[in-house]
Amino acid sequence: MKASRFPFPALARLAALTLCVTLLWSGQLLPGGREATAAVSGESARDTDQAAAEKAPPRSALRLTPITEAAMRHIPASLPWAAAYAHARATAWLTAVRKAADSLPQRREIRMGAVSPEERLALAAQLYSAAASSPGAKKADPLQAMVTLEPRPRPEQQIRMALRHAELLELRRRLLEETRATLHSMNCRWPGGSPEAPSGAESPKARLSACTGAQWTSADWARMGERLDGLWLAQAALEPTPGGWLAAPGSLPLLEKAARLTPDSPSVRLLLAEAQLQSGLPQQCVESCNEALRLDPALGRARHIRGLAHWRLQQLALAEDDLSSALAARSKPPSRGIERARLLRARGAVRLLRRNYDGMCEDFAAACAVGDCEGLAVARAQNYCRAADAAEDMGSRSRPPAALPPAFLLSPRDLPGPPTPEPGL
């Protein structure tokens, strides 16, 4: 007789296991019975769901992916290798930024902000940080430049911040336009035809009609390559800070080099002035702003920064003139609430130092009307700017102070004597 494949001991163990599971479910082996079991199971399920919810990104979160572009160049005999590489890198970077702009989703912030195509490019440049691969062995022909755009953290916050700061997007747009104009000048004079067009697609007559001036020498090509290098450095240094600056003080060496490479760029001079002022160099800041305004008199932010430098130098009349000019200028795009509030609060503080209390109260009240009530709150704490109308006074006190850094905030202990300004915007 053949032995059974399921011997009795195995059946006994199976029966015992079944009995234990039954008793456990019925509550006889667990304190609290079936309700306790259900409670533990429910808590475990909730813990699991909560952990999964914390790990999973929100459904509406904006996800950006890295973008990589490459450009290859054959180096003509009259073209320096460094200029050809700078040209290829700038071309790859602009191509990547265009792709990033095209891939931006039609989110509510972008639709409501009525973003133009130029601002969309600037917004894409703000949402990504650019990195270029090592050029490899010099004198290589053809050379290749590869640029990768890496998404910045928290893109939703980056979009909201950029759309609120018109001057940030305007400076990004300016740097993009200067890079594009430099590439155009190089393309239309490229030996043998534009590097962007197929060989023979552009006639010498067409190139001459698009470009004016004498034929470029090797020094001219080197100068234009350096200009692209300087604009590349300026794009990297353009990093807004919580205090309202568009360049951090630590970027001063980078911007000094960028200014040497691009001496005719008003945008680079403006960024250099901001870094100089934060680094305790107000006189150098004034000189950089003067140069930026000489290159572009419509650059209203340069008057703003120069006014702050005059304030630091205790040249209060000049400071008020510059801040008033910045407020009166019809910039394009126009300054929005947060930027106008900084200007008004700065001029109000300067007017306080000049004992123009009526003008100070007017500026602090106007800043409060666009969301920044810190200056007005400090003035009222010292019995300045108190309206006779109780209803108006109550309405002003009911408005909460804006959640901005305490830049240009006058400390109550400094009033009514001359206060010490803080170095923010």
C-alpha positions, 0 to 999 in steps of 0.5 A, a space after each residue: 500500500 502506497 504511503 499518503 502524500 499528506 501524513 497525519 502530522 501535517 494535517 494536525 499542524 494545519 488544523 491547529 493553525 486554523 484554530 489559532 486564526 479562528 480564535 484570534 479573529 473571534 477575540 479570545 486571544 487578543 485583549 479587547 476582542 474583535 474591536 481591538 483587532 479592528 482598531 489596530 487594523 484601522 490604525 495600521 491602514 491609516 498609518 500606511 495611507 498617511 505615509 503614502 500620502 506624505 511620500 506621494 507628490 500632490 496631484 497638481 504639483 508641477 514637475 519639470 524634467 532636465 533638458 539637454 542640448 548640444 551644438 557642434 562647431 567646425 572652427 574656421 582658421 580666423 576664429 579663436 577656439 574659445 570664441 567658437 566654444 562660447 558661440 556653441 554653448 550660447 546656442 545650445 543654451 538658447 535652444 534649451 531655454 526655448 524648449 523649456 518655455 514651450 513645455 511650460 504648462 498652461 497653469 493658472 498663474 501663467 494664464 492670469 499673468 498674461 505672460 508674453 512670449 519674451 516673458 515666457 522665455 525669461 520665466 523658463 530661464 528663471 525656473 532652470 539652472 544651466 550647466 555646461 559640460 567640460 569643453 574637452 581637449 582644446 583645439 579639437 575640431 569639430 568642438 561640441 558644447 553641451 548644456 543641461 537645464 536642471 529644474 530649480 526646487 519648488 517650481 510653483 513658488 518660483 513661478 509665483 515669485 517671478 510673476 510678482 517681480 517684474 524687474 526680475 523677469 525684465 532683467 532675465 529678458 534683457 540678458 537673453 536679448 543681449 545673448 541673442 543679439 551677440 549670436 546674430 552678429 557672429 552668425 551673419 559674419 561666420 566664415 563660410 556661412 552661418 553655422 545655423 544654416 546648411 552649407 551654401 544656404 546663405 550667400 555672401 551677399 545676404 550675409 553682407 546685407 545683414 551685417 554692417 561694418 568692417 570685416 572682423 579680425 581675430 581680436 574682434 571674434 575673441 571680444 565677442 566670445 568674451 562677451 558671451 562668456 560675460 553674459 553667461 556668468 551674469 545669468 548665473 549670478 542673477 539670483 533674487 534674494 528674500 530682501 529684494 536684491 537681484 544679486 547676492 553679495 557673494 556674487 561680486 567676484 563673478 560679476 566683476 569678471 562679467 563686467 570686464 568681459 561685457 563692458 557695454 552691457 547695462 544689465 551686467 553693470 546693474 547686477 554689479 552695482 547691487 552686489 557692490 552695495 551689499 558688499 559695503 562699496 557704495 561709491 563703486 555702486 554709484 559709479 556702476 549705476 552711472 555707467 548702466 544709465 549711460 548705456 541705457 537711460 531707461 533702466 529705472 532700477 539703476 536709479 533705485 539702486 543708486 538712490 540707495 547708495 547715495 543714502 548710504 553715503 549720507 547724500 540724502 538730497 541725491 538719494 531722494 531725487 533718484 528714488 523719486 525719479 525711479 517712482 516717476 519713471 514709466 518702466 516697461 514692464 511697470 513696477 508691481 506692488 511689491 517693487 513700488 512698496 520698496 521704493 516708497 518705503 525707501 523714500 519715506 525713510 530718506 524723507 524722515 532723515 531730512 525731517 520731511 515728516 509730511 512726505 514720509 507719512 505720505 510715502 509710508 501710507 502709499 506703501 501700506 496701500 499696496 501691501 507693505 505697512 511696516 514703515 507706517 506701523 513703526 511711524 505710528 508707534 512713535 506718534 507720527 502719521 496718525 490720522 485725525 479721522 478715527 475711522 481711517 486710523 482704525 482701517 489702517 491698523 486693521 491691515 496686517 503688516 506684509 510678510 516681507 523682510 524688514 528691509 528699510 524698517 526703521 527701529 522704534 528705538 532710533 526714532 525720532 533721531 536719525 535712524 540707521 538704515 538696514 541694507 535691504 531693499 
